[in-house]
Amino acid sequence: MAKLNNKNAQGVSLPATRAAVEVTGLDAAIIAALVTKGTLAKAAAVSTRTIETWANERRISVVRLGKRCVRFHLPTVMAELRRCTVEAVK
């Protein structure tokens, strides 16, 4: 779980409003898997504009961290893209 840490890397205490959050365990793994649209575009071998289109059409999941800050959970999105696979006809 997240644990509040009121000191920065040099050990200097931070004001309560600027407390850093130490993330461990499963939360850390999830955060590590969040990628930008550029990284996702490279992983999916498409353009960033295609990623934007898919996100706007809700074809892929989006994590909105703010008004302009958007990230994608890579394992989830890749699973969603695999579901779009059409099998060959024999």
PDB file of N, CA, C and O in Angstrom:
ATOM      1  N   MET A   1       0.825  -1.181   0.000  1.00  0.00           N
ATOM      2  CA  MET A   1       0.000   0.000   0.000  1.00  0.00           C
ATOM      3  C   MET A   1       0.871   1.247   0.000  1.00  0.00           C
ATOM      4  O   MET A   1       2.071   1.159   0.260  1.00  0.00           O
ATOM      5  N   ALA A   2       0.286   2.411  -0.288  1.00  0.00           N
ATOM      6  CA  ALA A   2       1.019   3.663  -0.293  1.00  0.00           C
ATOM      7  C   ALA A   2       1.280   4.118   1.133  1.00  0.00           C
ATOM      8  O   ALA A   2       0.420   4.017   2.008  1.00  0.00           O
ATOM      9  N   LYS A   3       2.505   4.628   1.344  1.00  0.00           N
ATOM     10  CA  LYS A   3       2.892   5.095   2.657  1.00  0.00           C
ATOM     11  C   LYS A   3       3.447   6.494   2.506  1.00  0.00           C
ATOM     12  O   LYS A   3       4.309   6.726   1.659  1.00  0.00           O
ATOM     13  N   LEU A   4       2.968   7.440   3.315  1.00  0.00           N
ATOM     14  CA  LEU A   4       3.448   8.809   3.224  1.00  0.00           C
ATOM     15  C   LEU A   4       4.878   8.898   3.706  1.00  0.00           C
ATOM     16  O   LEU A   4       5.257   8.280   4.701  1.00  0.00           O
ATOM     17  N   ASN A   5       5.672   9.682   2.981  1.00  0.00           N
ATOM     18  CA  ASN A   5       7.061   9.908   3.333  1.00  0.00           C
ATOM     19  C   ASN A   5       7.289  11.404   3.284  1.00  0.00           C
ATOM     20  O   ASN A   5       7.249  11.991   2.203  1.00  0.00           O
ATOM     21  N   ASN A   6       7.528  12.040   4.425  1.00  0.00           N
ATOM     22  CA  ASN A   6       7.650  13.482   4.484  1.00  0.00           C
ATOM     23  C   ASN A   6       9.073  13.970   4.282  1.00  0.00           C
ATOM     24  O   ASN A   6       9.363  15.121   4.607  1.00  0.00           O
ATOM     25  N   LYS A   7       9.987  13.137   3.752  1.00  0.00           N
ATOM     26  CA  LYS A   7      11.362  13.554   3.506  1.00  0.00           C
ATOM     27  C   LYS A   7      11.710  13.284   2.052  1.00  0.00           C
ATOM     28  O   LYS A   7      11.259  12.306   1.456  1.00  0.00           O
ATOM     29  N   ASN A   8      12.534  14.189   1.489  1.00  0.00           N
ATOM     30  CA  ASN A   8      12.975  13.972   0.119  1.00  0.00           C
ATOM     31  C   ASN A   8      14.195  13.060   0.105  1.00  0.00           C
ATOM     32  O   ASN A   8      14.569  12.529   1.151  1.00  0.00           O
ATOM     33  N   ALA A   9      14.825  12.865  -1.053  1.00  0.00           N
ATOM     34  CA  ALA A   9      15.940  11.931  -1.181  1.00  0.00           C
ATOM     35  C   ALA A   9      17.134  12.313  -0.307  1.00  0.00           C
ATOM     36  O   ALA A   9      17.903  11.443   0.099  1.00  0.00           O
ATOM     37  N   GLN A  10      17.297  13.612  -0.011  1.00  0.00           N
ATOM     38  CA  GLN A  10      18.407  14.064   0.816  1.00  0.00           C
ATOM     39  C   GLN A  10      18.073  14.023   2.300  1.00  0.00           C
ATOM     40  O   GLN A  10      18.905  14.399   3.125  1.00  0.00           O
ATOM     41  N   GLY A  11      16.878  13.576   2.656  1.00  0.00           N
ATOM     42  CA  GLY A  11      16.474  13.488   4.055  1.00  0.00           C
ATOM     43  C   GLY A  11      15.900  14.773   4.625  1.00  0.00           C
ATOM     44  O   GLY A  11      15.675  14.867   5.831  1.00  0.00           O
ATOM     45  N   VAL A  12      15.658  15.768   3.772  1.00  0.00           N
ATOM     46  CA  VAL A  12      15.102  17.044   4.218  1.00  0.00           C
ATOM     47  C   VAL A  12      13.591  16.909   4.324  1.00  0.00           C
ATOM     48  O   VAL A  12      12.942  16.414   3.402  1.00  0.00           O
ATOM     49  N   SER A  13      13.026  17.350   5.452  1.00  0.00           N
ATOM     50  CA  SER A  13      11.577  17.260   5.647  1.00  0.00           C
ATOM     51  C   SER A  13      10.850  18.175   4.682  1.00  0.00           C
ATOM     52  O   SER A  13      11.279  19.297   4.413  1.00  0.00           O
ATOM     53  N   LEU A  14       9.741  17.671   4.170  1.00  0.00           N
ATOM     54  CA  LEU A  14       8.909  18.432   3.245  1.00  0.00           C
ATOM     55  C   LEU A  14       7.662  18.910   3.964  1.00  0.00           C
ATOM     56  O   LEU A  14       7.227  18.290   4.934  1.00  0.00           O
ATOM     57  N   PRO A  15       7.074  20.025   3.490  1.00  0.00           N
ATOM     58  CA  PRO A  15       5.796  20.451   4.061  1.00  0.00           C
ATOM     59  C   PRO A  15       4.748  19.367   3.838  1.00  0.00           C
ATOM     60  O   PRO A  15       4.862  18.586   2.893  1.00  0.00           O
ATOM     61  N   ALA A  16       3.744  19.307   4.683  1.00  0.00           N
ATOM     62  CA  ALA A  16       2.709  18.270   4.622  1.00  0.00           C
ATOM     63  C   ALA A  16       2.006  18.241   3.266  1.00  0.00           C
ATOM     64  O   ALA A  16       1.621  17.168   2.802  1.00  0.00           O
ATOM     65  N   THR A  17       1.832  19.390   2.625  1.00  0.00           N
ATOM     66  CA  THR A  17       1.133  19.429   1.343  1.00  0.00           C
ATOM     67  C   THR A  17       1.983  18.874   0.210  1.00  0.00           C
ATOM     68  O   THR A  17       1.445  18.517  -0.838  1.00  0.00           O
ATOM     69  N   ARG A  18       3.284  18.793   0.391  1.00  0.00           N
ATOM     70  CA  ARG A  18       4.183  18.304  -0.647  1.00  0.00           C
ATOM     71  C   ARG A  18       4.778  16.938  -0.299  1.00  0.00           C
ATOM     72  O   ARG A  18       5.843  16.584  -0.805  1.00  0.00           O
ATOM     73  N   ALA A  19       4.118  16.183   0.541  1.00  0.00           N
ATOM     74  CA  ALA A  19       4.634  14.887   0.968  1.00  0.00           C
ATOM     75  C   ALA A  19       4.694  13.925  -0.208  1.00  0.00           C
ATOM     76  O   ALA A  19       3.736  13.796  -0.970  1.00  0.00           O
ATOM     77  N   ALA A  20       5.805  13.265  -0.342  1.00  0.00           N
ATOM     78  CA  ALA A  20       5.966  12.260  -1.395  1.00  0.00           C
ATOM     79  C   ALA A  20       5.267  10.985  -0.955  1.00  0.00           C
ATOM     80  O   ALA A  20       5.167  10.705   0.239  1.00  0.00           O
ATOM     81  N   VAL A  21       4.792  10.228  -1.905  1.00  0.00           N
ATOM     82  CA  VAL A  21       4.120   8.978  -1.595  1.00  0.00           C
ATOM     83  C   VAL A  21       5.025   7.834  -2.048  1.00  0.00           C
ATOM     84  O   VAL A  21       5.395   7.754  -3.220  1.00  0.00           O
ATOM     85  N   GLU A  22       5.374   6.964  -1.131  1.00  0.00           N
ATOM     86  CA  GLU A  22       6.170   5.789  -1.454  1.00  0.00           C
ATOM     87  C   GLU A  22       5.209   4.681  -1.865  1.00  0.00           C
ATOM     88  O   GLU A  22       4.309   4.318  -1.108  1.00  0.00           O
ATOM     89  N   VAL A  23       5.402   4.157  -3.045  1.00  0.00           N
ATOM     90  CA  VAL A  23       4.502   3.141  -3.576  1.00  0.00           C
ATOM     91  C   VAL A  23       5.244   1.806  -3.595  1.00  0.00           C
ATOM     92  O   VAL A  23       6.372   1.718  -4.082  1.00  0.00           O
ATOM     93  N   THR A  24       4.605   0.778  -3.064  1.00  0.00           N
ATOM     94  CA  THR A  24       5.245  -0.534  -3.011  1.00  0.00           C
ATOM     95  C   THR A  24       4.297  -1.614  -3.508  1.00  0.00           C
ATOM     96  O   THR A  24       3.100  -1.375  -3.667  1.00  0.00           O
ATOM     97  N   GLY A  25       4.830  -2.787  -3.748  1.00  0.00           N
ATOM     98  CA  GLY A  25       4.016  -3.952  -4.096  1.00  0.00           C
ATOM     99  C   GLY A  25       3.290  -3.833  -5.408  1.00  0.00           C
ATOM    100  O   GLY A  25       3.847  -3.372  -6.405  1.00  0.00           O
ATOM    101  N   LEU A  26       2.043  -4.251  -5.401  1.00  0.00           N
ATOM    102  CA  LEU A  26       1.225  -4.299  -6.608  1.00  0.00           C
ATOM    103  C   LEU A  26       1.036  -2.912  -7.214  1.00  0.00           C
ATOM    104  O   LEU A  26       1.044  -2.770  -8.437  1.00  0.00           O
ATOM    105  N   ASP A  27       0.866  -1.881  -6.372  1.00  0.00           N
ATOM    106  CA  ASP A  27       0.702  -0.522  -6.882  1.00  0.00           C
ATOM    107  C   ASP A  27       1.913  -0.103  -7.707  1.00  0.00           C
ATOM    108  O   ASP A  27       1.763   0.534  -8.749  1.00  0.00           O
ATOM    109  N   ALA A  28       3.108  -0.455  -7.249  1.00  0.00           N
ATOM    110  CA  ALA A  28       4.327  -0.108  -7.976  1.00  0.00           C
ATOM    111  C   ALA A  28       4.362  -0.789  -9.334  1.00  0.00           C
ATOM    112  O   ALA A  28       4.785  -0.188 -10.321  1.00  0.00           O
ATOM    113  N   ALA A  29       3.924  -2.030  -9.388  1.00  0.00           N
ATOM    114  CA  ALA A  29       3.897  -2.760 -10.653  1.00  0.00           C
ATOM    115  C   ALA A  29       2.915  -2.136 -11.634  1.00  0.00           C
ATOM    116  O   ALA A  29       3.195  -2.052 -12.830  1.00  0.00           O
ATOM    117  N   ILE A  30       1.781  -1.705 -11.136  1.00  0.00           N
ATOM    118  CA  ILE A  30       0.772  -1.070 -11.999  1.00  0.00           C
ATOM    119  C   ILE A  30       1.294   0.253 -12.524  1.00  0.00           C
ATOM    120  O   ILE A  30       1.162   0.548 -13.711  1.00  0.00           O
ATOM    121  N   ILE A  31       1.889   1.056 -11.644  1.00  0.00           N
ATOM    122  CA  ILE A  31       2.416   2.357 -12.060  1.00  0.00           C
ATOM    123  C   ILE A  31       3.551   2.175 -13.055  1.00  0.00           C
ATOM    124  O   ILE A  31       3.669   2.954 -14.001  1.00  0.00           O
ATOM    125  N   ALA A  32       4.381   1.172 -12.863  1.00  0.00           N
ATOM    126  CA  ALA A  32       5.491   0.923 -13.783  1.00  0.00           C
ATOM    127  C   ALA A  32       4.987   0.538 -15.172  1.00  0.00           C
ATOM    128  O   ALA A  32       5.683   0.762 -16.162  1.00  0.00           O
ATOM    129  N   ALA A  33       3.796  -0.032 -15.258  1.00  0.00           N
ATOM    130  CA  ALA A  33       3.236  -0.457 -16.540  1.00  0.00           C
ATOM    131  C   ALA A  33       2.484   0.663 -17.252  1.00  0.00           C
ATOM    132  O   ALA A  33       2.011   0.460 -18.370  1.00  0.00           O
ATOM    133  N   LEU A  34       2.360   1.840 -16.635  1.00  0.00           N
ATOM    134  CA  LEU A  34       1.707   2.966 -17.290  1.00  0.00           C
ATOM    135  C   LEU A  34       2.681   3.603 -18.277  1.00  0.00           C
ATOM    136  O   LEU A  34       3.810   3.938 -17.917  1.00  0.00           O
ATOM    137  N   VAL A  35       2.243   3.766 -19.507  1.00  0.00           N
ATOM    138  CA  VAL A  35       3.110   4.306 -20.546  1.00  0.00           C
ATOM    139  C   VAL A  35       2.446   5.487 -21.246  1.00  0.00           C
ATOM    140  O   VAL A  35       1.230   5.666 -21.177  1.00  0.00           O
ATOM    141  N   THR A  36       3.259   6.277 -21.912  1.00  0.00           N
ATOM    142  CA  THR A  36       2.752   7.415 -22.680  1.00  0.00           C
ATOM    143  C   THR A  36       2.218   6.928 -24.021  1.00  0.00           C
ATOM    144  O   THR A  36       2.396   5.768 -24.391  1.00  0.00           O
ATOM    145  N   LYS A  37       1.566   7.823 -24.736  1.00  0.00           N
ATOM    146  CA  LYS A  37       1.012   7.429 -26.031  1.00  0.00           C
ATOM    147  C   LYS A  37       2.120   7.135 -27.034  1.00  0.00           C
ATOM    148  O   LYS A  37       1.940   6.295 -27.917  1.00  0.00           O
ATOM    149  N   GLY A  38       3.255   7.806 -26.917  1.00  0.00           N
ATOM    150  CA  GLY A  38       4.384   7.529 -27.803  1.00  0.00           C
ATOM    151  C   GLY A  38       4.949   6.136 -27.597  1.00  0.00           C
ATOM    152  O   GLY A  38       5.239   5.425 -28.560  1.00  0.00           O
ATOM    153  N   THR A  39       5.106   5.746 -26.333  1.00  0.00           N
ATOM    154  CA  THR A  39       5.607   4.411 -26.022  1.00  0.00           C
ATOM    155  C   THR A  39       4.625   3.344 -26.478  1.00  0.00           C
ATOM    156  O   THR A  39       5.025   2.318 -27.027  1.00  0.00           O
ATOM    157  N   LEU A  40       3.347   3.584 -26.252  1.00  0.00           N
ATOM    158  CA  LEU A  40       2.326   2.632 -26.690  1.00  0.00           C
ATOM    159  C   LEU A  40       2.308   2.517 -28.211  1.00  0.00           C
ATOM    160  O   LEU A  40       2.155   1.420 -28.749  1.00  0.00           O
ATOM    161  N   ALA A  41       2.462   3.638 -28.904  1.00  0.00           N
ATOM    162  CA  ALA A  41       2.472   3.619 -30.365  1.00  0.00           C
ATOM    163  C   ALA A  41       3.625   2.759 -30.882  1.00  0.00           C
ATOM    164  O   ALA A  41       3.460   2.008 -31.843  1.00  0.00           O
ATOM    165  N   LYS A  42       4.793   2.869 -30.243  1.00  0.00           N
ATOM    166  CA  LYS A  42       5.929   2.038 -30.658  1.00  0.00           C
ATOM    167  C   LYS A  42       5.653   0.563 -30.389  1.00  0.00           C
ATOM    168  O   LYS A  42       5.973  -0.290 -31.217  1.00  0.00           O
ATOM    169  N   ALA A  43       5.056   0.259 -29.226  1.00  0.00           N
ATOM    170  CA  ALA A  43       4.771  -1.132 -28.866  1.00  0.00           C
ATOM    171  C   ALA A  43       3.744  -1.747 -29.816  1.00  0.00           C
ATOM    172  O   ALA A  43       3.819  -2.937 -30.123  1.00  0.00           O
ATOM    173  N   ALA A  44       2.788  -0.946 -30.281  1.00  0.00           N
ATOM    174  CA  ALA A  44       1.732  -1.445 -31.172  1.00  0.00           C
ATOM    175  C   ALA A  44       2.068  -1.255 -32.650  1.00  0.00           C
ATOM    176  O   ALA A  44       1.304  -1.674 -33.519  1.00  0.00           O
ATOM    177  N   ALA A  45       3.209  -0.625 -32.935  1.00  0.00           N
ATOM    178  CA  ALA A  45       3.668  -0.373 -34.302  1.00  0.00           C
ATOM    179  C   ALA A  45       2.657   0.449 -35.104  1.00  0.00           C
ATOM    180  O   ALA A  45       2.362   0.141 -36.258  1.00  0.00           O
ATOM    181  N   VAL A  46       2.128   1.511 -34.463  1.00  0.00           N
ATOM    182  CA  VAL A  46       1.208   2.436 -35.128  1.00  0.00           C
ATOM    183  C   VAL A  46       1.643   3.859 -34.782  1.00  0.00           C
ATOM    184  O   VAL A  46       2.570   4.055 -33.997  1.00  0.00           O
ATOM    185  N   SER A  47       0.979   4.839 -35.364  1.00  0.00           N
ATOM    186  CA  SER A  47       1.313   6.235 -35.078  1.00  0.00           C
ATOM    187  C   SER A  47       0.644   6.702 -33.792  1.00  0.00           C
ATOM    188  O   SER A  47      -0.305   6.082 -33.312  1.00  0.00           O
ATOM    189  N   THR A  48       1.150   7.801 -33.240  1.00  0.00           N
ATOM    190  CA  THR A  48       0.532   8.366 -32.034  1.00  0.00           C
ATOM    191  C   THR A  48      -0.876   8.866 -32.337  1.00  0.00           C
ATOM    192  O   THR A  48      -1.746   8.852 -31.466  1.00  0.00           O
ATOM    193  N   ARG A  49      -1.094   9.303 -33.561  1.00  0.00           N
ATOM    194  CA  ARG A  49      -2.436   9.757 -33.949  1.00  0.00           C
ATOM    195  C   ARG A  49      -3.421   8.591 -33.915  1.00  0.00           C
ATOM    196  O   ARG A  49      -4.578   8.773 -33.537  1.00  0.00           O
ATOM    197  N   THR A  50      -2.978   7.405 -34.304  1.00  0.00           N
ATOM    198  CA  THR A  50      -3.835   6.223 -34.242  1.00  0.00           C
ATOM    199  C   THR A  50      -4.199   5.913 -32.794  1.00  0.00           C
ATOM    200  O   THR A  50      -5.342   5.566 -32.497  1.00  0.00           O
ATOM    201  N   ILE A  51      -3.222   6.039 -31.891  1.00  0.00           N
ATOM    202  CA  ILE A  51      -3.484   5.818 -30.465  1.00  0.00           C
ATOM    203  C   ILE A  51      -4.526   6.817 -29.975  1.00  0.00           C
ATOM    204  O   ILE A  51      -5.443   6.445 -29.244  1.00  0.00           O
ATOM    205  N   GLU A  52      -4.392   8.089 -30.373  1.00  0.00           N
ATOM    206  CA  GLU A  52      -5.373   9.110 -29.988  1.00  0.00           C
ATOM    207  C   GLU A  52      -6.762   8.753 -30.511  1.00  0.00           C
ATOM    208  O   GLU A  52      -7.751   8.878 -29.789  1.00  0.00           O
ATOM    209  N   THR A  53      -6.836   8.315 -31.750  1.00  0.00           N
ATOM    210  CA  THR A  53      -8.120   7.944 -32.351  1.00  0.00           C
ATOM    211  C   THR A  53      -8.751   6.779 -31.606  1.00  0.00           C
ATOM    212  O   THR A  53      -9.934   6.823 -31.267  1.00  0.00           O
ATOM    213  N   TRP A  54      -7.957   5.725 -31.346  1.00  0.00           N
ATOM    214  CA  TRP A  54      -8.476   4.572 -30.617  1.00  0.00           C
ATOM    215  C   TRP A  54      -8.960   4.964 -29.231  1.00  0.00           C
ATOM    216  O   TRP A  54      -9.987   4.466 -28.770  1.00  0.00           O
ATOM    217  N   ALA A  55      -8.232   5.852 -28.559  1.00  0.00           N
ATOM    218  CA  ALA A  55      -8.634   6.288 -27.218  1.00  0.00           C
ATOM    219  C   ALA A  55      -9.930   7.094 -27.283  1.00  0.00           C
ATOM    220  O   ALA A  55     -10.821   6.911 -26.453  1.00  0.00           O
ATOM    221  N   ASN A  56     -10.034   7.983 -28.267  1.00  0.00           N
ATOM    222  CA  ASN A  56     -11.252   8.789 -28.422  1.00  0.00           C
ATOM    223  C   ASN A  56     -12.459   7.931 -28.781  1.00  0.00           C
ATOM    224  O   ASN A  56     -13.579   8.225 -28.362  1.00  0.00           O
ATOM    225  N   GLU A  57     -12.234   6.867 -29.560  1.00  0.00           N
ATOM    226  CA  GLU A  57     -13.317   5.949 -29.928  1.00  0.00           C
ATOM    227  C   GLU A  57     -13.564   4.897 -28.850  1.00  0.00           C
ATOM    228  O   GLU A  57     -14.446   4.051 -28.995  1.00  0.00           O
ATOM    229  N   ARG A  58     -12.782   4.950 -27.762  1.00  0.00           N
ATOM    230  CA  ARG A  58     -12.868   4.016 -26.634  1.00  0.00           C
ATOM    231  C   ARG A  58     -12.601   2.577 -27.052  1.00  0.00           C
ATOM    232  O   ARG A  58     -13.187   1.646 -26.499  1.00  0.00           O
ATOM    233  N   ARG A  59     -11.729   2.396 -28.014  1.00  0.00           N
ATOM    234  CA  ARG A  59     -11.303   1.047 -28.401  1.00  0.00           C
ATOM    235  C   ARG A  59     -10.271   0.516 -27.412  1.00  0.00           C
ATOM    236  O   ARG A  59     -10.163  -0.692 -27.201  1.00  0.00           O
ATOM    237  N   ILE A  60      -9.505   1.445 -26.800  1.00  0.00           N
ATOM    238  CA  ILE A  60      -8.498   1.055 -25.815  1.00  0.00           C
ATOM    239  C   ILE A  60      -8.733   1.838 -24.525  1.00  0.00           C
ATOM    240  O   ILE A  60      -9.295   2.934 -24.537  1.00  0.00           O
ATOM    241  N   SER A  61      -8.291   1.253 -23.414  1.00  0.00           N
ATOM    242  CA  SER A  61      -8.473   1.874 -22.095  1.00  0.00           C
ATOM    243  C   SER A  61      -7.468   3.001 -21.888  1.00  0.00           C
ATOM    244  O   SER A  61      -6.332   2.935 -22.358  1.00  0.00           O
ATOM    245  N   VAL A  62      -7.903   4.024 -21.180  1.00  0.00           N
ATOM    246  CA  VAL A  62      -7.080   5.194 -20.911  1.00  0.00           C
ATOM    247  C   VAL A  62      -7.103   5.484 -19.419  1.00  0.00           C
ATOM    248  O   VAL A  62      -8.137   5.350 -18.765  1.00  0.00           O
ATOM    249  N   VAL A  63      -5.953   5.882 -18.886  1.00  0.00           N
ATOM    250  CA  VAL A  63      -5.870   6.338 -17.493  1.00  0.00           C
ATOM    251  C   VAL A  63      -5.655   7.842 -17.546  1.00  0.00           C
ATOM    252  O   VAL A  63      -4.589   8.310 -17.946  1.00  0.00           O
ATOM    253  N   ARG A  64      -6.666   8.597 -17.144  1.00  0.00           N
ATOM    254  CA  ARG A  64      -6.572  10.053 -17.165  1.00  0.00           C
ATOM    255  C   ARG A  64      -6.121  10.539 -15.791  1.00  0.00           C
ATOM    256  O   ARG A  64      -6.869  10.453 -14.817  1.00  0.00           O
ATOM    257  N   LEU A  65      -4.891  11.050 -15.719  1.00  0.00           N
ATOM    258  CA  LEU A  65      -4.326  11.528 -14.460  1.00  0.00           C
ATOM    259  C   LEU A  65      -4.588  13.007 -14.240  1.00  0.00           C
ATOM    260  O   LEU A  65      -4.362  13.525 -13.147  1.00  0.00           O
ATOM    261  N   GLY A  66      -5.053  13.671 -15.250  1.00  0.00           N
ATOM    262  CA  GLY A  66      -5.357  15.095 -15.178  1.00  0.00           C
ATOM    263  C   GLY A  66      -6.023  15.502 -16.479  1.00  0.00           C
ATOM    264  O   GLY A  66      -6.362  14.658 -17.308  1.00  0.00           O
ATOM    265  N   LYS A  67      -6.206  16.798 -16.648  1.00  0.00           N
ATOM    266  CA  LYS A  67      -6.887  17.270 -17.853  1.00  0.00           C
ATOM    267  C   LYS A  67      -6.087  16.937 -19.118  1.00  0.00           C
ATOM    268  O   LYS A  67      -6.660  16.566 -20.142  1.00  0.00           O
ATOM    269  N   ARG A  68      -4.759  17.074 -19.036  1.00  0.00           N
ATOM    270  CA  ARG A  68      -3.923  16.819 -20.203  1.00  0.00           C
ATOM    271  C   ARG A  68      -2.971  15.645 -20.030  1.00  0.00           C
ATOM    272  O   ARG A  68      -2.252  15.291 -20.964  1.00  0.00           O
ATOM    273  N   CYS A  69      -2.955  15.048 -18.866  1.00  0.00           N
ATOM    274  CA  CYS A  69      -2.024  13.943 -18.580  1.00  0.00           C
ATOM    275  C   CYS A  69      -2.742  12.612 -18.752  1.00  0.00           C
ATOM    276  O   CYS A  69      -3.592  12.236 -17.945  1.00  0.00           O
ATOM    277  N   VAL A  70      -2.382  11.905 -19.824  1.00  0.00           N
ATOM    278  CA  VAL A  70      -3.028  10.645 -20.162  1.00  0.00           C
ATOM    279  C   VAL A  70      -1.962   9.555 -20.221  1.00  0.00           C
ATOM    280  O   VAL A  70      -0.899   9.756 -20.808  1.00  0.00           O
ATOM    281  N   ARG A  71      -2.240   8.421 -19.623  1.00  0.00           N
ATOM    282  CA  ARG A  71      -1.341   7.273 -19.674  1.00  0.00           C
ATOM    283  C   ARG A  71      -2.152   6.036 -20.042  1.00  0.00           C
ATOM    284  O   ARG A  71      -3.380   6.027 -19.955  1.00  0.00           O
ATOM    285  N   PHE A  72      -1.444   5.004 -20.451  1.00  0.00           N
ATOM    286  CA  PHE A  72      -2.081   3.766 -20.863  1.00  0.00           C
ATOM    287  C   PHE A  72      -1.447   2.626 -20.090  1.00  0.00           C
ATOM    288  O   PHE A  72      -0.226   2.585 -19.945  1.00  0.00           O
ATOM    289  N   HIS A  73      -2.259   1.690 -19.587  1.00  0.00           N
ATOM    290  CA  HIS A  73      -1.751   0.512 -18.895  1.00  0.00           C
ATOM    291  C   HIS A  73      -1.413  -0.503 -19.982  1.00  0.00           C
ATOM    292  O   HIS A  73      -2.300  -1.113 -20.580  1.00  0.00           O
ATOM    293  N   LEU A  74      -0.115  -0.671 -20.226  1.00  0.00           N
ATOM    294  CA  LEU A  74       0.354  -1.449 -21.368  1.00  0.00           C
ATOM    295  C   LEU A  74      -0.213  -2.868 -21.433  1.00  0.00           C
ATOM    296  O   LEU A  74      -0.702  -3.257 -22.494  1.00  0.00           O
ATOM    297  N   PRO A  75      -0.175  -3.663 -20.362  1.00  0.00           N
ATOM    298  CA  PRO A  75      -0.729  -5.021 -20.468  1.00  0.00           C
ATOM    299  C   PRO A  75      -2.213  -5.046 -20.828  1.00  0.00           C
ATOM    300  O   PRO A  75      -2.647  -5.902 -21.600  1.00  0.00           O
ATOM    301  N   THR A  76      -2.991  -4.119 -20.278  1.00  0.00           N
ATOM    302  CA  THR A  76      -4.423  -4.067 -20.565  1.00  0.00           C
ATOM    303  C   THR A  76      -4.680  -3.707 -22.018  1.00  0.00           C
ATOM    304  O   THR A  76      -5.501  -4.340 -22.683  1.00  0.00           O
ATOM    305  N   VAL A  77      -3.983  -2.696 -22.511  1.00  0.00           N
ATOM    306  CA  VAL A  77      -4.191  -2.259 -23.891  1.00  0.00           C
ATOM    307  C   VAL A  77      -3.757  -3.343 -24.876  1.00  0.00           C
ATOM    308  O   VAL A  77      -4.440  -3.581 -25.873  1.00  0.00           O
ATOM    309  N   MET A  78      -2.634  -3.997 -24.608  1.00  0.00           N
ATOM    310  CA  MET A  78      -2.190  -5.050 -25.522  1.00  0.00           C
ATOM    311  C   MET A  78      -3.182  -6.214 -25.534  1.00  0.00           C
ATOM    312  O   MET A  78      -3.396  -6.831 -26.578  1.00  0.00           O
ATOM    313  N   ALA A  79      -3.788  -6.520 -24.387  1.00  0.00           N
ATOM    314  CA  ALA A  79      -4.822  -7.563 -24.330  1.00  0.00           C
ATOM    315  C   ALA A  79      -6.044  -7.140 -25.139  1.00  0.00           C
ATOM    316  O   ALA A  79      -6.645  -7.956 -25.837  1.00  0.00           O
ATOM    317  N   GLU A  80      -6.408  -5.861 -25.045  1.00  0.00           N
ATOM    318  CA  GLU A  80      -7.558  -5.356 -25.820  1.00  0.00           C
ATOM    319  C   GLU A  80      -7.274  -5.444 -27.320  1.00  0.00           C
ATOM    320  O   GLU A  80      -8.165  -5.769 -28.106  1.00  0.00           O
ATOM    321  N   LEU A  81      -6.042  -5.155 -27.712  1.00  0.00           N
ATOM    322  CA  LEU A  81      -5.690  -5.233 -29.128  1.00  0.00           C
ATOM    323  C   LEU A  81      -5.665  -6.683 -29.614  1.00  0.00           C
ATOM    324  O   LEU A  81      -6.023  -6.955 -30.760  1.00  0.00           O
ATOM    325  N   ARG A  82      -5.247  -7.618 -28.753  1.00  0.00           N
ATOM    326  CA  ARG A  82      -5.261  -9.038 -29.132  1.00  0.00           C
ATOM    327  C   ARG A  82      -6.682  -9.527 -29.366  1.00  0.00           C
ATOM    328  O   ARG A  82      -6.909 -10.393 -30.211  1.00  0.00           O
ATOM    329  N   ARG A  83      -7.652  -8.973 -28.617  1.00  0.00           N
ATOM    330  CA  ARG A  83      -9.050  -9.367 -28.805  1.00  0.00           C
ATOM    331  C   ARG A  83      -9.580  -8.949 -30.174  1.00  0.00           C
ATOM    332  O   ARG A  83     -10.584  -9.492 -30.635  1.00  0.00           O
ATOM    333  N   CYS A  84      -8.923  -7.992 -30.831  1.00  0.00           N
ATOM    334  CA  CYS A  84      -9.350  -7.518 -32.143  1.00  0.00           C
ATOM    335  C   CYS A  84      -8.819  -8.393 -33.282  1.00  0.00           C
ATOM    336  O   CYS A  84      -9.116  -8.144 -34.451  1.00  0.00           O
ATOM    337  N   THR A  85      -8.039  -9.412 -32.939  1.00  0.00           N
ATOM    338  CA  THR A  85      -7.438 -10.286 -33.941  1.00  0.00           C
ATOM    339  C   THR A  85      -8.511 -11.107 -34.645  1.00  0.00           C
ATOM    340  O   THR A  85      -9.400 -11.666 -34.002  1.00  0.00           O
ATOM    341  N   VAL A  86      -8.421 -11.172 -35.951  1.00  0.00           N
ATOM    342  CA  VAL A  86      -9.334 -11.964 -36.761  1.00  0.00           C
ATOM    343  C   VAL A  86      -8.575 -13.201 -37.232  1.00  0.00           C
ATOM    344  O   VAL A  86      -7.518 -13.082 -37.851  1.00  0.00           O
ATOM    345  N   GLU A  87      -9.099 -14.369 -36.947  1.00  0.00           N
ATOM    346  CA  GLU A  87      -8.456 -15.629 -37.314  1.00  0.00           C
ATOM    347  C   GLU A  87      -8.573 -15.859 -38.819  1.00  0.00           C
ATOM    348  O   GLU A  87      -9.557 -15.467 -39.447  1.00  0.00           O
ATOM    349  N   ALA A  88      -7.566 -16.492 -39.375  1.00  0.00           N
ATOM    350  CA  ALA A  88      -7.550 -16.814 -40.809  1.00  0.00           C
ATOM    351  C   ALA A  88      -8.562 -17.928 -41.093  1.00  0.00           C
ATOM    352  O   ALA A  88      -8.813 -18.791 -40.252  1.00  0.00           O
ATOM    353  N   VAL A  89      -9.126 -17.887 -42.280  1.00  0.00           N
ATOM    354  CA  VAL A  89     -10.070 -18.917 -42.720  1.00  0.00           C
ATOM    355  C   VAL A  89      -9.278 -19.994 -43.447  1.00  0.00           C
ATOM    356  O   VAL A  89      -8.425 -19.684 -44.280  1.00  0.00           O
ATOM    357  N   LYS A  90      -9.555 -21.263 -43.137  1.00  0.00           N
ATOM    358  CA  LYS A  90      -8.831 -22.365 -43.773  1.00  0.00           C
ATOM    359  C   LYS A  90      -9.377 -22.666 -45.139  1.00  0.00           C
ATOM    360  O   LYS A  90      -8.882 -23.567 -45.816  1.00  0.00           O
TER     361      LYS A  90
END
